[in-house]
């Protein structure tokens, strides 16, 4: 028997109770709150033949980029494979299966087609949005949502999430005014929407509005930080605003507290921890045992060749901690990754491998190699995912290598470039103080 959910989609194998639980899980996922997996398990316990319950469980284990999640996702897909299913449900299973096999781009296209037919399918829309983020596809971050916007309004449950996704897509395509407006509207509708909170923070980061950023992130922090899977990333954004101002004590307090203080082993949290420590490392901050502790958390993931963006952040921890053994293991794993037929082979070849080698060279003081490896990479870095704010770490490393390596013409050129983009940045001012115009020096 097929029941209908509140978005009038057929849900094969669901009882009214399991369908209600499924809708709760979708809402939890949209807000990154509570435990949607536990909610789904309740739904599947009630209705083991609930196809979309299995599909969503697969998505939840795939979209976190956790290596251990792959087998769980495959198990969910196998459980659904022999069940009766309609065309939309089969498309979800197909897309999730493609992603489980490392076919990021193909999965994104199937999800794209689902929302053309079912513009109110929030699971397909959000999964596709995250695939676009992980593959660095800034245009589709915007356009995937734009295609369905005419079908949505404030009367439909979940509208805030559609606005927040569009806000982030607009920000990543440099439409900052509209991005902020969409994000703020989403927060008006649902103050707990951490994705909208982060989209507006990205706008302020890109516009060098650091005071505004601190105010935005601290005015109602309980709304986005309480029982929220995305909280660490939003604390990371707040830390970036303080770091730009040079308030190192505030940054370290955030790192030792909500960012890394609980010893989270969630990959996305480890990425944020590495990204923050590396920025501090570039500024010469003494980090004590923080690198050692972080490298220990990354260690179990060193032989998981499934996502190059994660590799680079593991490499930062290994270099910072002086763990050349783990760094060598990571580089060996990348060789395996590049030999596969998954999309990560391209992510690794194009960006991940040279970036990891450059990080290793930076740790060894070989700044010439850092420059040789990073200069071709930075203009195509989006190919391995992340946001503009996250990938800025490549430019920061490049500038620092040029300054430390005595490459004065290149260093001055890079600092001029950053000054043009971030003229009011305190960090840019520090770079200018260190940069020497070779023509004046002559």
N, C-alpha and C positions, 0 to 999 in steps of 0.2 A: 504494500500500500504506500502511496506517495503522499506526503503531507506538504503543505506550502509554508514557507517561512515569511517573515514580515516584508521581505523584498520580492515576494511572489515568485520565488524560484522553486522548482520541484526538488524535493529532498528524498531520494530513494533510500528505503530501509529505515527511515526515522520514525520514531514514535513522537507524539506531542511533547513528552518529557525530554527526550534526547534532543529534539529540535530546539527546544527552549534552552537547554544547556549549551548547544552549539552556538546559538546566538549570543549567549553570555560570553562564551570563549572568544568569539569574533570581537565583541566589544572590548574584552580584556586585551586582546592583541592590538586593537587600534590605539589603545592607551598605553600599551606596554606595562600593564598593571596586573597585580595578583598572579595567578598561576593558570593560564589558559590550558596548559597540558593536563593539569589535574581535573579541570572542568570537562575537557574532552574525554578523559578516561571514564568519568562518570557517565557521559553520554554513550560511550561505546559499551560500557557495562550494561546499560539499559537496552541498547540496540546494536548488537555486534555486527549487523549487516548494514549499518549506516555508512554509506559510501563517503559522503563528505566529511564525516567524522574521521575516517581513516586518512582522507586526503589532507585535511587540515593538520592532523598530527604529523604527517610527513612534511608539510610545509614548515611547521614550527621547528622541526629538527634540521631542516635544510638551511633555513634563512639565518641561523646563528653562526654559520661557517664553522661549527664545532666538528672536528674530525669524527668523534664518536657518534655524532648524530646521524651520520650517513647510514649506518647499519640499521638503526631504529627506523629511519625513514623508509628504507627498502623493505623492512618488515611490514610497515603499515601499507605500503603499496602492494606487497604480495597478498596481504589479507584482503585487500579490496579487489584484486585482479579478477577473481572469479565471481564477484557479486554482480547482480543486475545493476545497470547504471544507465542514465540518460546521456545525451551527447555532451552536455555541459560538464557533467561529472567525469566522463571519460576524458575530456580535454584537460581537466585539472590533474587527473592521474597521469596523463601523458606528459604534461608540463613538469610535474614533480619528478617523474621518472627521468626526464631529460636532465634536470638539475642534479639528481642523484648520480647521474653518469658524467657530471661535469660539463654539460652542454648549456652553459649559462645563456648564451645568445638565443639558441633555439627555444629554450624554456620561456624566455621573455617574449618571443614572437607568438607562441601559443597562448600565453596569458593575454597578450595584446588582442588576439582574436576573440578570446572569451568575452572581454568587456565590450567589444564592438556589438556582440549579440546580447550581452547581459550587463548593461552599464551600471547596474546597482549591485554587482557582485563585488563586495568589498574585499573578500579574501583574494580574489584574482587581482583586483586593483592594487591592493597593498603589497602582495607578493611581487607583482610586476614592478612596482615602484622600487622595492628593495633590490630586485635584480638589476634594475637600471643603475641604482647607487653602487652596487658591488662591481659593476662593469664600467663605471665611470661614464655612463651614457647620459650626459647632462641634457641633451635635447629631449630624449624620451622621458626623463624625469619630469619635464614640463608637459610635453605633448601627450603622453599617455593619459594624463589627468585632464588636459584641455579637451580631449575628445569626448569625455563623458560629462563635463560640467553642465551642459544644457539639460541634462536629465536629473540634476540635483537641485535641491533648495533646502532651506532651513527647516522645512516640515518633515524631512526624511531623517530617520535615525542614522547617525554616522556622518552627517554632512560636515561636521567640524573636522573629521579626519580627511575628507576630500579636500577641504580648504588647506589643511596643514601640509598635505602632500604637494598640492599645487604651489604653496608658498615656498617649499624647498626647491621645487623644480624651477620656479621663477628666479630664486636666488642663485642657483647654479648656472643660470643663463644670463646673469647680471642684470635682471630686471628688478632692481632692489626696491624701488618704491612700491610696486605692486606686490612683491614678495612680502614686505613688511605688513602691508594692509591685509593681505590674506591671512598671514599668521596671527596678527592681532585679532582679526575677526574670529578665527578658530578658537582662540583663547577666551574670547567673550562668550562663545557658545559652550565651551568646555574647558574650564581652567586647568584641568588635569592633563591636557593634551601635551605631552612632553615633546612630541615631534614638531608641533607648532612653536613651542617654546624654543626649540633648537633652531628652527628655520629663521626666526627673527634674530637669534644670537648670531647666526651666520651672516645675516645682512649687516649687523653692526660690526662684526669682525672685518668684513670686506670693505666697509666704509670707514674704518679706523675710528669708530665711535666707542671708545673704550669705557668712558664714564657712563655713557648710555647703556653699554653692555652690562656693566656691573649693576647698575640700577635695575635693568630688566631682569637679570637673573636672581637678584636678591629680594625683590619686592614681594614675591609670593613663592618662595622656594619650596615650601611644604607641598604645594600643589603638584610639582613635578618630581619631587625627590622621595616622597613617601611611597613605599611598596611599588617602586617603578623600576622595571628592568633597564630602562634607558637613563636612569639617574646619573650613573657614573659619567656618561658622555656629556651630560649637561653640566655637571660639576667641572669637567675638563674645559668646557667653554668658558666658564667663569674664571678658571685658573689662567687661561690664555689672556683674558683681559687684564688680570693682575700682572702677569708676566710682562706684557707690553709696557706697563707702567714702571716695571722694575721692582715691584713689591715681591721680592723673593720669599720673604717670610710668609706672606699670605699664600703664595703658590705651594710652598712646602707644607703648610698647614692643611691645605686642601688635599695634597697628595697623601700625606700621612693619615688623613681622616677619611672623608667619603670616597676618594678615588681609589686608594689602595690599602687603606687601613684594615679592611675586613679580610684581606688575603684572597679575594675572589679569584677563582680559576676560570671564569667565563672569558672566552677568547676576546670578545669585544671590549671587555674591561681591561684585559692585558694590553690590548692595542693602545688604549688611551693612556695607560700608565707608562708604556714605553715612549709614546709620542711626547709626553710631558717631560719625562726625565731626559730625553735626548735634547730637547730644547734648552733645558737647564744646563746640560752637559756642554752644549755649544757656547753657552755664556760663561763657562768656567766655574760653575757652582759645584762645590764639593758635596757629593751625595751619599757618602758613607756606605752603609751596607744596603742601601735601597736597591742598587743594581743587583747585588748578589741575591737578595730575596726575590726580585722579579725574574731573574734568569732561572731560578729554581722552579718557578711556576710555569715558565715557558718550556722547560726541559722535556716534559712528557709529550709535547707536540712537535718536537723537532723532526720526527720522521713521518709527518703527515703532509704529503705533497698535494694539498687540495686548494690552496689559495695564496697567491704570491704576495698580496697585500699584508697578510698575516706574517708571512716569512720575513718581510722587511722589518716589521716591528719586533719580532723575535730576535732578529740580528742586532738591533739596537741594544737590547738587553744583554745579549751575549758579549758584544763589544764592550759595553759599559762595565760589565762584571769581569772582563778579562778572561772569559771562558772560551778560549780558542778551540777547545775540544768540541764544544757544542756548536760553535760557528762552523767548524769543518763538517760536522754531521749535517748541519742545515744545508750547506753547499752541496753535499753529496745527495741529499734529498731533492734538491732542485734539479740535479741532473736526471734523476728518475722522473720528475715532473715534466721536464721538457721532452721526454721520450714518449709521453702518453698522447692519446688522441683527444684529451679533454681540453676545454678552452683555457684552462690554467697553464697549459704548455705555452700558449702565446703570451699570456699575462707574464709568465716567468721569463721567457726569452726577451720580450720587448722591454720590460721594466724591472721585474723582480730580481733577476740574476745580476744585471749590472749595478742595481742599487745596493744589493747585499754586498757585492764585492767592493763597492765604493765605501760603504760603512766600515767594512773590515779594514780597508786601506786608511780610512780616517783614524781608526783606533791605533794603527801602526805609525801614524804620522807621515804617511806617504801621500801628501796632498796633491802631488802631480797626478797620481793615479786617480784620486778622487775626482779631479777636474776632468780628466780624460773620460772617465766612466759616466759622470753625471751630465756633462754638457749635452750629449745626444739624447739623454733620457728625459730631461725635464719638460721638453715640449710635447712629449707623447705620454706623460706619466698618467694621464687619465685612463689609459688603456688597462691599468691594473686596479682601477676602482678608487673609492674614496671621494672626498669632497675637495674643493679648492683649498679650504682651510687646512685639511689634513695633509694634502700634498705640498703645502708651503714648506714643509720640513725639508724637502729636497732643495729648494732655493736657499733656505737658511744654511743648510750644510754646504752648498756650493759657495756661497759668499764667504762663509767662515774658512773653508779650505783655501780660497783665493787669498784671503787676508793672511792666514797663518803661513801659507806657502810662499809669500813674497811675490805673488803674481800681481804686481801693482796695476798695470793697465786693465787687466780683466777685473780685478777687485773694484777698481774705481768705476768701471763701466757697469758692473752689476749693482753697485751702490747707487749710481745715478738712476738706473732703471727702477730700483725700489723706491728711491726718493720721488720719482715721478708718480708712482702708484700710491705711495703712502707718505705724502709730504709732511704730515703732522705726527708721524709715529715716533715716539721716544726711542724705540729700538733702531729705527732708521737713523736717527740723530747719532746714536752710538756708533753705528757703522760708518757714518760720514766722518766722525772724529778719528776713526782708525784708518780710513782710506786716504791714500796719498794720490793726488793728481800727478801722474808721471811727467806731464808737460811742465808743471810748476816746479817739480823736484829737479828737473833738468836745468 
